[in-house]
Amino acid sequence: MNPLIQTFLSGTWGTLALFGVTLIGCLIGGTILAAMRVSPVPILRGAAAAYVDVVRNTPLTLVMFFCVFGLPYLDIRFGSTAGMNSFVLACIALTAYTSCFIAETLRSGIATVPVGQAEAARAVGLGFGQVLGYVVLPQAFRTVIPPLGSVIIAMLKNTSIASAFNNRELISAMRNAIEVRGDIVIPLLLATALIYLVLALGLGRVFAYLEKRMVILR
Amino acid sequence: MSAPTQVLFDEPGPRARRLNVILSVVSVVLLLGLIAFVVWKFSDAGQLEYAKWEPFTYAVIQQTLLAGMWATIKVAIVATILALVVGVVFALLRLAPKKAVSLPATLVLEVFRGVPVLLLIFAMFLVFGNEIGSFWSVVFGLTLYNGMVIAEIIRAGILAVPRGQSEAAMSIGLRSSQTMRLILMPQAVRAMMPTLIAQVVVLLKDSALGFIVTYQDLLYQVNAIGRSYNNLLPTFIVGAVLFIIINMVVAAIARYLEKRMSQKTAATTAPDKGTD
């Protein structure tokens, strides 16, 4: 196979791997943060609010800088190879950053669920965790599918920042390709843009479908 | 927004109160444990020794950090102004009545909005880098991406102004350019101010990407100082605090403007959700 195409294929795979792992991580992290922010324990509410405020106001580059160069100082390393290590660290940074935005989106979704829902749930004897898990969050998730989609598409584009921290993904594939073939810089740039566009548009279609099937308009 | 979140749980009774206290204590212990672990590891790595922090008392280092901070702010300011211009132009192009104008504009907008801003910065740097340098590469990259996002924000704002406004303007004899400039634009910008400022904060945060194309911004200087004095973590913490301060200031300005704007009449930007 053409070595250029191979480079781009492995780059696309790297981007998708970063995206997939981060997607799962930030949905879990965002849900936990959102749950903490509405929980009856004041300290959990404060901790989550402080975390969201600080990390949301920090550039992702800085978050990733800290995770990739800082966490090794704390003896936190993953995997046997350097490539694996920087992959996991980049995923942690992306998850830590995106979780804040997911949490904020979910919180606005929770606010749109009618008060009567939670009141009825409590009236039949559900505890806080049950109210949130069975009644409020499922509705909140379905209400915020459109904004959640833009957060997740932004995250897909943010995976490009991992290229500066020894990760193999589309941008670093493009830079490798440009080093080999300096004569076709512009076609290589356009090819990279095209792959990102296809990925972003595909993701947009997925969310449009989910929205059509599941969204609750309020 | 705070009212509905308060009703997810009842006023705690004796058992719930005891449980809450226990949970509070446990979470405090966990948080303190985490902080203690981080501090312990830092001191283990020798990052908390006075020698590592001493460089920040040097005038040279302070000046370098301030220069980096100014470089970051400069990029953000120039890119914001250019992005606003690009945003207004593209919003108008997309709203143009002629398909021949609005269709290409839509296409260009979707392309630049759909790719990572880093790719745009790289493209500027690789294609024009020799002529325009890293500063303008970062500025143009940020402008292209954020300009398109701002164009969409302004367009949504203009579309949200009630139809009667433009109809009334037309009926008293304003031309369509006058209607846009005198009637629609002021209302749209006022209604969209919070979203616009949020996008400026995003732009400011993205300006940290300049470090990747060797623009000597705050993060670049943090990296350089950290490597030459072997105190990466302390420098990082100082840099992060500076970054967060800049962003918090912009966010505070945003809140202030939002409050001021909300006192005046503004077009509704979303279908009324109705408050419980």
Interface residues (C-beta under 8 A of the other chain):
Chain A: R37 V38 S39 P40 V41 P42 I43 L44 A47 V54 N57 T58 P59 L60 T61 L62 F65 F66 F69 G70 Y73 L74 D75 R107 S108 I110 A111 T112 V113 P114 V115 A118 E119 R122 F128 V131 L132 V136 K157 N158 T159 S160 I161 S163 A164 I171 M174 R175 I178 V185 I186 L189 T192 A193 Y196 L197 A200 L201 R218
Chain B: M1 P4 T5 V7 L8 F9 D10 P12 A16 N20 L23 S24 S27 V28 L31 F37 V38 K41 F42 A45 Q47 V111 G114 V115 P116 V117 L118 L119 F122 A123 L126 V127 V201 K205 D206 S207 A208 L209 F211 I212 L219 V222 N223 L232 L233 F236 G239 A240 F243 I244 N247 M248 A251 K273 G274 D276
